[in-house]
Amino acid sequence: MSAQETAREFIAQMSVRDGCWRVYVVLFGTTERWPEFAFGRRRPVPTLMERSRALRALGFEPVDGGAWEWSEDSTVPEDPTTAVILMASTRVRSRAGVVA
């Protein structure tokens, strides 16, 4: 079997925590800590290339044709006057030789 055939797919999400953007890969069904990369700066939103590099550093890569989808939430969902939280997500796969 080739590496592409054995690569597993996951969801990567990007959000802001403590004023800094971070990207992490959601690993459902495990007690292990989710792989996470903090960009270490406050603004602007990381570019597509920066996101791809961060995912590679974590052992993942975007799936072919995958696009980042943006959504918003709020700190207190029942209160429409609270701050908006932006989140982005995309499908990724584990790279060859990476166990995820």
NORNOR-V303885 format. One record per residue. N is the residue number from 1. RES is the residue in three letters. OMEGA is omega in whole degrees, 0 to 359 (none if undefined). D_LAST is the distance of its C-alpha to the last C-alpha in whole Angstrom. Layout:
BEGIN
N_RES_OMEGA_D_LAST ; N_RES_OMEGA_D_LAST
END
This chain:
BEGIN
1_MET_179_17 ; 2_SER_180_16 ; 3_ALA_180_13 ; 4_GLN_180_14 ; 5_GLU_183_14 ; 6_THR_181_11 ; 7_ALA_178_9 ; 8_ARG_179_8 ; 9_GLU_181_9 ; 10_PHE_173_9 ; 11_ILE_172_12 ; 12_ALA_178_13 ; 13_GLN_178_16 ; 14_MET_180_19 ; 15_SER_178_21 ; 16_VAL_173_24 ; 17_ARG_181_24 ; 18_ASP_176_27 ; 19_GLY_181_28 ; 20_CYS_177_25 ; 21_TRP_175_23 ; 22_ARG_175_19 ; 23_VAL_181_16 ; 24_TYR_180_13 ; 25_VAL_183_10 ; 26_VAL_179_10 ; 27_LEU_179_8 ; 28_PHE_176_11 ; 29_GLY_179_11 ; 30_THR_175_10 ; 31_THR_180_12 ; 32_GLU_177_10 ; 33_ARG_180_11 ; 34_TRP_177_10 ; 35_PRO_185_9 ; 36_GLU_177_13 ; 37_PHE_177_16 ; 38_ALA_182_19 ; 39_PHE_173_22 ; 40_GLY_175_25 ; 41_ARG_187_27 ; 42_ARG_181_29 ; 43_ARG_353_30 ; 44_PRO_178_30 ; 45_VAL_179_27 ; 46_PRO_180_24 ; 47_THR_177_25 ; 48_LEU_180_23 ; 49_MET_178_22 ; 50_GLU_178_22 ; 51_ARG_179_19 ; 52_SER_178_17 ; 53_ARG_180_18 ; 54_ALA_179_16 ; 55_LEU_178_13 ; 56_ARG_179_13 ; 57_ALA_179_13 ; 58_LEU_179_10 ; 59_GLY_182_9 ; 60_PHE_175_9 ; 61_GLU_178_12 ; 62_PRO_175_15 ; 63_VAL_179_15 ; 64_ASP_178_19 ; 65_GLY_180_21 ; 66_GLY_179_19 ; 67_ALA_176_21 ; 68_TRP_177_21 ; 69_GLU_183_23 ; 70_TRP_174_25 ; 71_SER_178_26 ; 72_GLU_180_28 ; 73_ASP_175_28 ; 74_SER_182_31 ; 75_THR_175_31 ; 76_VAL_186_33 ; 77_PRO_182_32 ; 78_GLU_184_36 ; 79_ASP_183_38 ; 80_PRO_179_38 ; 81_THR_181_39 ; 82_THR_182_36 ; 83_ALA_178_34 ; 84_VAL_175_32 ; 85_ILE_178_28 ; 86_LEU_177_26 ; 87_MET_176_23 ; 88_ALA_178_21 ; 89_SER_177_18 ; 90_THR_177_17 ; 91_ARG_178_14 ; 92_VAL_174_12 ; 93_ARG_177_9 ; 94_SER_178_7 ; 95_ARG_180_9 ; 96_ALA_178_10 ; 97_GLY_180_10 ; 98_VAL_178_6 ; 99_VAL_179_4 ; 100_ALA_none_0
END
